[in-house]
Amino acid sequence: MSISFLVIGGGGREHALAHTLARSSHTTHVYVAPGNGGTAGAHSEIQRKIRNIDINAEDLDRLSEFVDEHAIDYTIVGPEAPLAAGIVDRWLDMGLACFGPTKNAARLESSKAYAKGFMERWNIPTASGASFTRYDDARDYLSSIDWKPVIKASGLAAGKGVILPDDDESALRALHEIMVERVFGEAGCEVVIEERLEGYEISLLVVSDGSHIRPLPAARDHKRQLDGDQGPNTGGMGAIAPVLAPDQALHGQLMDIMQSVVTGMAAEGQPYVGILYGGFMITPTGPKVLEFNCRFGDPETQAVLAILGDEDLVSLITAASNGDVSGVSMTEPAAHAATVVMASGGYPGPYEKGVRISGIESAQAHPNVLVFHAGTEWVDGVLRTCGGRVLGVTGLGDTRSQALENAYQAIQSIKFDGAQYRTDIGRTRSE
């Protein structure tokens, strides 16, 4: 069996996907559109299967032409925007295989208001709250509640549309910024105001064929910018995996919730095929859903895929696309992984681009380290920054402590001006 893939996107998640797909003996080519510096300069046997394609992730016309011309077997969608634009529907109409949910099914992520309503209909545990399209109504609701809120732009906001205000004044200011000033653009046309849940977070990614699900190792993401879970929310500053064993009762509870989602979507005429990400808060009264993503989470994917068997991801994707993941046998993870994000100075606010990066080869010389590129590009033979999250340095180890030690040791070799990273990944939000 020889398989070719197109991975759409250009971040750390897409580098991790391309690297993992290329590990399979069945994979012949992995094209990445548009890719980044890490998916460009390939030298190892695995990396030689990977090639960047200069096509924007949202240019569905050129992407479909490429898939057709090169007889690509499977398209894997990394970012959320192409899913919300209906790329899967278009591929299906053309008779092409695309791993991901349809536009309507992807509303679980593209509309937090839709997801909120869906969870209410199917009794899926989540925070108390309400959705609003009028600023005055949302402001009045804020004034009426007696709990600390979370304010979310309902639409897609590149992982930055969630604000955790500390007091009434900052909550009203955040609401005004989202709905009136439109700091997140059209994503702020509707907001969801929820009760802020207390506990610790777990991310669970499952592969769905529309009826059955198979889990990937559970992970924990660290979204706040600064040590001690302080500072603004980001797209994610690091992740660890696994954080649960499949035979633990909590893992079973999370799987039951995820199965309820897939069952509910099918019952409503929107069968969910692809990867489904559940972000959970484990509260004193049990797990509650924080959010759904309809694609691989980032940076969790970088840690999770690093501990999968070489054939696991390809087997899951092909089985889901062909309608049945129930018979897929997966390798039990024998290692732990820890991903620490190195970000540009100023991130998640304004940051400088074009900063020279050095030391990655030294970091990757460690046998238990993988460096996944996110915001990097080659300019005249020099690797430079081009994004907020620049690298995801992933350490592997027999224990979580070993994985963290390997990741942080590797970081010391990598240099670029303004680099920032958290020093406490995997050491906060203890169970």
PyMOL commands that set and color helices and strands:
alter all, ss='L'
color gray80, all
select helices_A, chain A and resi 12-23+37-39+47-49+60-69+80-84+87-93+107-110+112-121+135-144+168-179+185-189+249-267+300-306+312-321+360-364+400-411
alter helices_A, ss='H'
color red, helices_A
select strands_A, chain A and resi 3-9+27-34+50-52+74-77+98-99+129-132+149-153+162-163+191-195+200-209+213-215+220-221+224-226+230-233+238-241+273-283+286-293+336-343+369-373+376-379+382-385+389-397
alter strands_A, ss='S'
color yellow, strands_A
deselect
rebuild
show_as cartoon
